[in-house]
Amino acid sequence: MDTIVSLCKRRGFIFQSSEIYGGTGSCWDYGPLGVELKNNVKRAWWRDNVQLRADMVGLDASILMHAAVWKASGHLDHFTDPMVDCKGCQRRFRADKLDEGEWVHYCPATKGNKFMMPAGEPCKHCGAHRTLCPACGKGELTDARQFNLMFKTFMGPVEDDAAVTYLRPETAQGIFVNFDNILQAMRLKLPFGIAQIGKAFRNEITPGNFTFRTREFEQMEIEYFVMPGTDEEWHQRWIDERFAWYQEYGLRKENIRLREHEKDELAHYAKRTADIEYLFPMGWSELEGIANRTDYDLKQHSQFSGKTLDYFDEETKERVVPYVIEPSAGADRSALAFLVDAYHAEEVRGEKRVVLRFHPELAPLKIAVLPLLKKNSQIVETAQKICNDLRKRWYAVYDDTASIGRLYRRQDEIGTPFCVTVDVQTVGDGKSPADGKVTIRDRDTMQQIRVTMTALEATTADLMVGKWSEVAKQFPAQATS
């Protein structure tokens, strides 16, 4: 993870929030490349789950909602984690996660030497398991007590109980309370889904692992409403579709798996939940949860609001409360997973090459246009014109700040799929006529082909959808670099 964090800062993916003031714990700012990566993940998710489906519509609900929403949803009563404090160093921990991280141990069998022990493992010298504070290794822990994870705030000028509200801890409730509005406005028929991408806030006791667990994050969430009795079939269908989606965009099969929730860990509203887990640097952790929420949410909001939230079935002439299947993914976790999975380090001609092998749809930059000689005005002008033309369709950049070899390595490290190089042959030099061709270099294989400028846009379009081998047959190959 340290390698990824270093790369993210150096190349402008992710920065520590408020870093010049010492930083804010577990809050992160997405830099120029990071915001492109995250937006590309969200765009791909929205296109595939909303725009390409006839049974899905979108929503952007308010972050601040009526306080009664959270009473009805159960968040005021159930959205808690067990917390313990160290009586020595005063640090706080989730009681149920104490043994999931490294722990400090002062071993009596080695005259009190300090060791950093792996998660959940006993000391190899004295055989002791962790009982004290995992951070300082000396303080005793308090008894566990429940801690509500919602951020409380006040609406209006007076901080009294009537003005209490909360920053939403999930985006789902905005969908449920708008169920009837959307049903009537869009004239929808079951089954149908409502999707939303938006910020959520949780006052995590022990956030960490870079952008994996933070107090402010973004969700990509679907509430898919189905007829009772069909929920189990639809649940399995969504599990299969969502599991395949991550692999479609580049996550390696060996790094992704499904995990069923045991009955004793199911949320109070869930009939069944399956997590898609990814092998992050700190181990297998949740990437997305797909839950069968039954009819719990609509019934709760009907009861608390007095507003009927049901569906009239034209065929049976009966009113039913739909069941809900909820695929809930984190945009931040997804971006982190794609970033981690794309990272490769290899040796090329005795030098280390770092490359981010992003799927072209997700890559922050799609094309880098590079002049071979930055002091040749003809080459520079041609390269800049090509870049401006390509930018109308893809995110392209022009770069002449280093030698061509260094420019290639820089683009490899930020995951740019293709580089287009303009050289002397392209524009001519007085001795030889211009051939009007540019060199296209593939990031992953470092193979190069030479293409006419008139065919560049059409050729690039083919390359973006994975047709390098087909395109390469049409154009002469060049030496790799």
For each residue, the residues with C-beta under 8 A, 3 or more apart:
1: 4 5 209 210 280 281 282
2: 5 6
3: 6 7 343
4: 1 7 8 210 281 336 339 340 343
5: 1 2 8 9 14 210
6: 2 3 9 10
7: 3 4 10 11 13 343 354 413
8: 4 5 11 13 14 15 31 34 339
9: 5 6 12 13 14 15 16
10: 6 7
11: 7 8 33 413 414
12: 9 31 32 33 34
13: 7 8 9 30 31 33 34 37 339 364
14: 5 8 9 28 29 30 31 34 210 211
15: 8 9 19 28 29 31
16: 9 19 23 24 27 28 29
17: 23 24 27 28 29
18: 21 22 23 24 27
19: 15 16 22 23
20:
21: 18
22: 18 19
23: 16 17 18 19 27
24: 16 17 18 27
25: 207
26: 204 207 208 213 214 215
27: 16 17 18 23 24 214 215 216
28: 14 15 16 17 210 211 214
29: 14 15 16 17
30: 13 14 34 35 37 38
31: 8 12 13 14 15 34 35
32: 12 35 36 364
33: 11 12 13 36 37 364 365 414
34: 8 12 13 14 30 31 37 38 335 364
35: 30 31 32 38 39
36: 32 33 39 40 364 365 395
37: 13 30 33 34 40 41 335 338 339 358 362 363 364
38: 30 34 35 41 42 218 331 332 335
39: 35 36 42 43
40: 36 37 43 44 361 362 363 364
41: 37 38 44 45 331 334 335 338 362
42: 38 39 45 46 197 218 220 331
43: 39 40 46 47
44: 40 41 47 48 249 361 362
45: 41 42 48 49 197 220 245 329 331 334
46: 42 43 49 50 51 58 195 197 220
47: 43 44 50 51 52
48: 44 45 51 52 245
49: 45 46 52 53 56 193 195 222
50: 46 47 53 56 57 58 195
51: 46 47 48
52: 47 48 49
53: 49 50 56 193
54:
55: 191 192 193
56: 49 50 53 192 193 194 195 222
57: 50 182 186 188 192 193 194 195
58: 46 50 194 195 196
59: 174 175 178 182 194 195 196
60: 196 197 198
61: 65 171 174 175 177 178 196 198
62: 65 174
63: 167 168 198 199 201
64: 153 155 165 166 167 168
65: 61 62 69 70 165 166 168 173 174 177
66: 69 165
67: 70 71 164 165 166
68: 71 72 304 305
69: 65 66 72 73 173 177 301
70: 65 67 73 75 76 79 150 166 173
71: 67 68 75 76 77 304
72: 68 69 300 301 303 304 305
73: 69 70 173 176 297 300 301
74: 77 78 79 268 269 300
75: 70 71 78 79 150 166 169 173
76: 70 71 79 148 150
77: 71 74
78: 74 75 267 268
79: 70 74 75 76 148 149 150 169
80: 146 147 148 149
81: 94 95 96 146 147 149 204 205
82: 94 95 96 144 145 146 147
83: 92 93 94 95 144 145 146 147 205
84: 92 93 95 98 141 142 143 144 145
85: 90 91 92 93 141 142
86: 89 90 91 92 93 133 135 136 139 140 141 142
87: 90 139 140 141 142
88: 133 136 138 139 140
89: 86 133 135 136 138 139
90: 85 86 87
91: 85 86 133 135 136
92: 83 84 85 86 205 206
93: 83 84 85 86 97 98 133 134 135 141 205 206
94: 81 82 83 97 98 205 206
95: 81 82 83 84 98 144
96: 81 82
97: 93 94 100 101 206
98: 84 93 94 95 130 134 141
99: 103 119 120 130 134
100: 97 119 120
101: 97 119 134
102: 116 117 118 119 134
103: 99 116 117 119 130 134 137
104: 114 115 116 117 133 134 135 136 137
105: 114 115 116 117 123 128 130 137
106: 112 113 114 115 137 138
107: 110 112 113 114 115 123 125 126 128
108: 111 112 126
109: 123 125 126
110: 107 113 115 125 126
111: 108
112: 106 107 108
113: 106 107 110
114: 104 105 106 107 137
115: 104 105 106 107 110 123 125
116: 102 103 104 105
117: 102 103 104 105 121 122 123 130
118: 102 121
119: 99 100 101 102 103
120: 99 100
121: 117 118 124
122: 117 127 128 129
123: 105 107 109 115 117 126 127 128 129
124: 121 127
125: 107 109 110 115
126: 107 108 109 110 123
127: 122 123 124
128: 105 107 122 123 131
129: 122 123
130: 98 99 103 105 117 134
131: 128
132: 136 137 138 139 140 141
133: 86 88 89 91 93 104 136 137 138 139 140 141
134: 93 98 99 101 102 103 104 130 137
135: 86 89 91 93 104
136: 86 88 89 91 104 132 133 139
137: 103 104 105 106 114 132 133 134
138: 88 89 106 132 133
139: 86 87 88 89 132 133 136
140: 86 87 88 132 133
141: 84 85 86 87 93 98 132 133
142: 84 85 86 87 145
143: 84
144: 82 83 84 95
145: 82 83 84 142
146: 80 81 82 83
147: 80 81 82 83 203 205
148: 76 79 80 203
149: 79 80 81 169 202 203 204 205
150: 70 75 76 79 166 167 169 201 202 203
151: 166 167 169 201 202 203 215
152: 164 165 166
153: 64 164 165 166 167
154: 158 159 160 163 164 165
155: 64 163 165
156: 163
157:
158: 154 163
159: 154 163
160: 154 163
161: 164
162:
163: 154 155 156 158 159 160
164: 67 152 153 154 161
165: 64 65 66 67 152 153 154 155
166: 64 65 67 70 75 150 151 152 153 169
167: 63 64 150 151 153 200 201
168: 63 64 65 171 173 174 200 201
169: 75 79 149 150 151 166 200 201 202
170: 173 200 219 221 328
171: 61 168 174 175 196 197 198 200 219 221
172: 175 176 221 223 297 326 328
173: 65 69 70 73 75 168 170 176 177 297
174: 59 61 62 65 168 171 177 178 196 198
175: 59 61 171 172 178 179 194 196 221 223
176: 73 172 173 179 223 297 298 301 309
177: 61 65 69 173 174 301 305
178: 59 61 174 175 181 182 194
179: 175 176 182 183 194 225 298 301 309
180: 183 184 307 308 309
181: 178 184 185
182: 57 59 178 179 185 186 188 194
183: 179 180 186 188 311
184: 180 181 187
185: 181 182
186: 57 182 183
187: 184
188: 57 182 183 192
189: 192 314
190: 225 226 227 311 313 322
191: 55 224 225 226 227 230 234
192: 55 56 57 188 189 224 225
193: 49 53 55 56 57 222 223 224 225
194: 56 57 58 59 175 178 179 182 222 223 225
195: 46 49 50 56 57 58 59 220 221 222
196: 58 59 60 61 171 174 175 219 221 222
197: 42 45 46 60 171 218 219 220 221 331
198: 60 61 63 171 174 218 219
199: 63 216 217 218 219
200: 167 168 169 170 171 216 217 218 219
201: 63 150 151 167 168 169 215 216 217
202: 149 150 151 169 215 217
203: 147 148 149 150 151 215
204: 26 81 149 207 213 214 215
205: 81 83 92 93 94 147 149
206: 92 93 94 97 213
207: 25 26 204 213 214 215
208: 26 212 213
209: 1 212 213 280 281 282 285
210: 1 4 5 14 28 336
211: 14 28 214 217 332 333 335 336
212: 208 209 280 282 285 332 333 336
213: 26 204 206 207 208 209
214: 26 27 28 204 207 211 217 332
215: 26 27 151 201 202 203 204 207
216: 27 199 200 201
217: 199 200 201 202 211 214 330 331 332 333
218: 38 42 197 198 199 200 330 331 332
219: 170 171 196 197 198 199 200 328 329 330 331
220: 42 45 46 195 197 328 329 330 331 334
221: 170 171 172 175 195 196 197 326 327 328 329
222: 49 56 193 194 195 196 238 325 326 327 328
223: 172 175 176 193 194 293 324 325 326
224: 191 192 193 234 238 324 325 326 327
225: 179 190 191 192 193 194 311 322 323 324
226: 190 191 230 231 234 322 323 324 325
227: 190 191 230 313 320 322 323
228: 231 295 320 321 322 323
229:
230: 191 226 227 233 234 323
231: 226 228 234 235 271 292 294 323 325
232: 235 236 272 292
233: 230 236 237
234: 191 224 226 230 231 237 238 325
235: 231 232 238 239 272 290 292 325
236: 232 233 239 240
237: 233 234 240 241
238: 222 224 234 235 241 242 290 325 327
239: 235 236 242 243 258 274 290
240: 236 237 243 244
241: 237 238 244 245
242: 238 239 245 246 276 288 290 327 329
243: 239 240 246 247 256 258 276
244: 240 241 247 248
245: 45 48 241 242 248 249
246: 242 243 249 251 256 276 278 287 288 334 337
247: 243 244 250 251 252 253 256
248: 244 245
249: 44 245 246 338 359 361 362
250: 247 338 341 342 357 358 359 362
251: 246 247 255 256 278 337 338 341
252: 247 255 256 341
253: 247 256
254: 279
255: 251 252 278 279 341
256: 243 246 247 251 252 253 276 277 278 279 287
257: 276 277 279 284
258: 239 243 274 275 276 277
259: 274 275 277 284
260: 272 273 274
261: 265 266 270 272 273 274 275
262: 265 266
263: 266
264:
265: 261 262
266: 261 262 263 270 271 272 273
267: 78 270 273 291
268: 74 78 296
269: 74 291 293 294 296 297
270: 261 266 267 273 291 292 293 294
271: 231 266 292 293 294
272: 232 235 260 261 266 291 292
273: 260 261 266 267 270 289 290 291 292
274: 239 258 259 260 261 289 290
275: 258 259 261 286 287 288 289 290
276: 242 243 246 256 257 258 286 287 288 289 290
277: 256 257 258 259 284 285 286 287
278: 246 251 255 256 284 285 287 333 337 340 341
279: 254 255 256 257 283 284
280: 1 209 212 283 284 285 336 337 340
281: 1 4 209 340
282: 1 209 212 285
283: 279 280
284: 257 259 277 278 279 280
285: 209 212 277 278 280 282
286: 275 276 277 289 333
287: 246 256 275 276 277 278 329 330 333 334 337
288: 242 246 275 276 327 328 329 330 333 334
289: 273 274 275 276 286 326 327 328
290: 235 238 239 242 273 274 275 276 325 326 327 328
291: 267 269 270 272 273 325 326 328
292: 231 232 235 270 271 272 273 323 324 325 326
293: 223 269 270 271 296 297 323 324 325 326
294: 231 269 270 271 323 324
295: 228 298 299 321 322 323 324
296: 268 269 293 299 300 324
297: 73 172 173 176 269 293 300 301 324
298: 176 179 295 301 302 309 310 321 322 324
299: 295 296 302 303 309 321
300: 72 73 74 296 297 303 304
301: 69 72 73 176 177 179 297 298 304 305 307 309
302: 298 299 305 306 307 308 309 310 321
303: 72 299 300
304: 68 71 72 300 301
305: 68 72 177 301 302
306: 302
307: 180 301 302
308: 180 302
309: 176 179 180 298 299 301 302 321
310: 298 302 319 320 321 322
311: 183 190 225 319 320 321 322
312: 317 318 319
313: 190 227 316 317 318 319 320
314: 189 317
315:
316: 313
317: 312 313 314
318: 312 313
319: 310 311 312 313
320: 227 228 310 311 313
321: 228 295 298 299 302 309 310 311
322: 190 225 226 227 228 295 298 310 311
323: 225 226 227 228 230 231 292 293 294 295
324: 223 224 225 226 292 293 294 295 296 297 298
325: 222 223 224 226 231 234 235 238 290 291 292 293
326: 172 221 222 223 224 289 290 291 292 293
327: 221 222 224 238 242 288 289 290
328: 170 172 219 220 221 222 288 289 290 291
329: 45 219 220 221 242 287 288 333 334
330: 217 218 219 220 287 288 333 334
331: 38 41 42 45 197 217 218 219 220 334 335
332: 38 211 212 214 217 218 335 336
333: 211 212 217 278 286 287 288 329 330 336 337
334: 41 45 220 246 287 288 329 330 331 337 338
335: 34 37 38 41 211 331 332 338 339
336: 4 210 211 212 280 332 333 339 340
337: 246 251 278 280 287 333 334 340 341
338: 37 41 249 250 251 334 335 341 342 358 359 362
339: 4 8 13 37 335 336 342 343 356
340: 4 278 280 281 336 337 343
341: 250 251 252 255 278 337 338
342: 250 338 339 356 357 358 415
343: 3 4 7 339 340 354 356
344: 354 355 356 357
345: 352 353 354 355
346: 352 353 355
347: 350 351 352 353
348: 351 352 353 446
349:
350: 347
351: 347 348
352: 345 346 347 348
353: 345 346 347 348 409 412
354: 7 343 344 345 409 412 413
355: 344 345 346 412 413 415 443 444
356: 339 342 343 344 363 412 413 414 415
357: 250 342 344 415 443 444
358: 37 250 338 342 362 363 364 415 417
359: 249 250 338 362 363
360: 363 366 417 463 464 465 466
361: 40 44 249
362: 37 40 41 44 249 250 338 358 359
363: 37 40 356 358 359 360 366 415 416 417
364: 13 32 33 34 36 37 40 358 395 414 415 416
365: 33 36 368 395 396 397 411 414 415 416
366: 360 363 394 395 396 416 417 418 464
367: 387 390 394 395 396 397 416 417 418 419 420 460
368: 365 396 397 398 399 407 411 416 418 419 420
369: 383 384 386 387 390 396 397 398 399 419 420 421 422
370: 383 398 399 400 404 407 408 419 420 421 422
371: 374 376 379 380 382 383 398 400 421 422
372: 376 379 404 421 422 423 424
373: 376 379 423 424
374: 371 379 380 400
375:
376: 371 372 373 379 380 424 427
377: 380 381
378: 381 382 427 428
379: 371 372 373 374 376 382 383 422 423 424 426 427
380: 371 374 376 377 383 384 400
381: 377 378 384 385
382: 371 378 379 385 386 422 426 427
383: 369 370 371 379 380 386 387 398 400 420 422
384: 369 380 381 387 388 398
385: 381 382 388 389
386: 369 382 383 389 390 420 422 438 453 456
387: 367 369 383 384 390 391 396 397 398
388: 384 385 391 392
389: 385 386 392 457
390: 367 369 386 387 393 394 396 420 456 457 460
391: 387 388 394 395 396
392: 388 389
393: 390 457 461
394: 366 367 390 391 460 464
395: 36 364 365 366 367 391
396: 365 366 367 368 369 387 390 391
397: 365 367 368 369 387
398: 368 369 370 371 383 384 387
399: 368 369 370 402 407 410 411
400: 370 371 374 380 383 407
401: 407
402: 399 406 407 410
403: 406 407
404: 370 372 407 408 421 481
405: 408 409 481
406: 402 403 409 410
407: 368 370 399 400 401 402 403 404 410 411 419
408: 370 404 405 411 412 419 441 446 481
409: 353 354 405 406 412 413
410: 399 402 406 407 413 414
411: 365 368 399 407 408 414 416 419 443
412: 353 354 355 356 408 409 415 416 443
413: 7 11 354 355 356 409 410
414: 11 33 356 364 365 410 411
415: 342 355 356 357 358 363 364 365 412 443
416: 363 364 365 366 367 368 411 412 419 443
417: 358 360 363 366 367 442 443 463 464
418: 366 367 368 440 441 442 443 460 463
419: 367 368 369 370 407 408 411 416 440 441 443
420: 367 368 369 370 383 386 390 438 439 440 441 456
421: 369 370 371 372 404 438 439 441
422: 369 370 371 372 379 382 383 386 426 427 438
423: 372 373 379 426 438 439
424: 372 373 376 379 427 428 429 432
425: 428 432 434 435 437
426: 379 382 422 423 434 435 436 437 438 453
427: 376 378 379 382 422 424 434
428: 378 424 425 432 433 434 435
429: 424 432
430:
431:
432: 424 425 428 429
433: 428
434: 425 426 427 428
435: 425 426 428
436: 426 452 453 454
437: 425 426 450 451 452 453
438: 386 420 421 422 423 426 450 451 453 456
439: 420 421 423 448 449 450 451 478
440: 418 419 420 448 449 450 451 456 459 460 463
441: 408 418 419 420 421 446 447 448 480 481
442: 417 418 445 446 447 448 463 468
443: 355 357 411 412 415 416 417 418 419 446
444: 355 357
445: 442 468 480
446: 348 408 441 442 443 480 481
447: 441 442 468 472 477 480
448: 439 440 441 442 477 478 479 480 481
449: 439 440 471 472 475 476 477 478
450: 437 438 439 440 475 476 478
451: 437 438 439 440 455 456 459 475
452: 436 437 455 456
453: 386 426 436 437 438 456
454: 436
455: 451 452 458 459
456: 386 390 420 438 440 451 452 453 459 460
457: 389 390 393 460 461
458: 455 461 462
459: 440 451 455 456 462 463 471 475
460: 367 390 394 418 440 456 457 463 464
461: 393 457 458 464 465
462: 458 459 465 467 470 471
463: 360 417 418 440 442 459 460 466 467 468 471
464: 360 366 394 417 460 461
465: 360 461 462
466: 360 463
467: 462 463 470 471
468: 442 445 447 463 471 472
469: 472 473
470: 462 467 473 474
471: 449 459 462 463 467 468 474 475
472: 447 449 468 469 475 477
473: 469 470
474: 470 471
475: 449 450 451 459 471 472
476: 449 450
477: 447 448 449 472
478: 439 448 449 450
479: 448
480: 441 445 446 447 448
481: 404 405 408 441 446 448
